[in-house]
Amino acid sequence: MSITPDTKDWTWVLSRSCPECGFDAAAHDVSDLPDLLEATASSWSRALARGDAADRPRPGVWSALEYGCHVRDVHLLFAERVRLMLTEDVPTFANWDQDATAVARDYGSQDPAEVAAELVGAARTVAMLYGSVTDATRGRRGLRSNGDEFTVESLGRYHLHDVVHHLHDVAAPA
């Protein structure tokens, strides 16, 4: 069974806690992101090492492997966006269709151990970028293709929610 595309606008998590996973964006500063992304990467490695990582828990719901592939790609995407925000004035981000990417990259058939290694590497890369953010650059802005505006800091909080939320989806501790 295929997955129903997620068309929700999740930017609301920047102004209130997520009732599903408990994430509170206001509790995190951009300076917290490097350590938190490293910690969540370790949690993802453990989730992807489970014997059932490639099994969907029920029809229409991604497996831990598919979520892990998505989180790896989210880290790569956000690294690109943070780089743009730190080097360009108010860049507009290209649209990203996460569901089309999942199909095109055949998430369900990837090797969990390789995905874990790639996810950890991608998390380290983006963590280093967030680690380079200063008081002078944390407010630099960028625009999503739909016009939503982010600062480096709000983008980082939004990014962290995605990672934490999907750990919740696969029942792994953040």
SULQUIUR-V592228 format. One record per backbone hydrogen bond with DSSP energy under -0.5 kcal/mol. NH is the residue of the N-H (numbers start at 1). CO is the residue of the C=O. E is the energy in kcal/mol with one decimal. If there is no record, write none. Layout:
NH,CO,E  NH,CO,E
This chain:
7,5,-0.8  10,8,-0.8  12,9,-0.6  13,10,-2.1  14,11,-2.0  15,12,-2.0  16,12,-1.1  18,23,-2.6  19,17,-0.6  22,18,-2.3  25,13,-0.8  25,23,-0.5  27,24,-1.7  28,25,-1.9  32,29,-2.0  33,29,-0.7  33,30,-0.9  36,32,-2.1  37,33,-3.1  38,34,-1.9  39,35,-2.4  40,36,-2.5  41,37,-1.8  42,38,-1.6  43,39,-1.8  44,40,-2.5  45,41,-2.2  46,42,-1.9  47,43,-2.3  48,44,-2.6  49,45,-0.9  50,46,-0.5  50,47,-0.9  53,50,-1.7  55,52,-1.9  61,58,-1.8  65,53,-2.9  67,63,-2.6  68,64,-2.8  69,65,-2.5  70,66,-2.2  71,67,-2.8  72,68,-2.5  73,69,-2.3  74,70,-2.4  75,71,-2.6  76,72,-1.9  77,73,-2.6  78,74,-3.1  79,75,-2.1  80,76,-1.9  81,77,-2.2  82,78,-2.9  83,79,-2.4  84,80,-2.1  85,81,-2.4  86,82,-2.3  87,83,-1.2  87,84,-0.5  88,84,-2.9  90,88,-0.7  90,141,-0.6  91,141,-0.6  93,91,-0.5  93,143,-3.5  98,96,-0.9  101,97,-2.2  102,98,-2.0  103,99,-1.7  104,100,-2.9  105,101,-2.7  106,103,-1.0  107,102,-2.0  109,106,-2.0  110,107,-1.5  112,110,-0.5  115,111,-2.6  116,112,-2.5  117,113,-2.1  118,114,-2.6  119,115,-3.0  120,116,-2.5  121,117,-2.2  122,118,-2.6  123,119,-2.7  124,120,-2.3  125,121,-2.1  126,122,-2.3  127,123,-2.4  128,124,-2.3  129,125,-1.5  130,126,-2.5  131,127,-2.2  132,128,-0.9  132,129,-1.0  133,130,-1.3  137,134,-0.7  138,134,-1.9  140,137,-1.7  142,150,-2.1  143,91,-3.2  144,148,-3.1  147,144,-2.6  150,142,-2.7  152,140,-1.3  153,138,-2.1  155,151,-2.8  156,152,-2.0  157,153,-2.0  158,154,-2.4  159,155,-2.7  160,156,-2.6  161,157,-2.2  162,158,-1.7  163,159,-1.8  164,160,-2.7  165,161,-3.4  166,162,-2.0  167,163,-1.4  168,164,-2.0  169,165,-2.1  170,166,-1.5  171,168,-1.7  172,167,-2.9
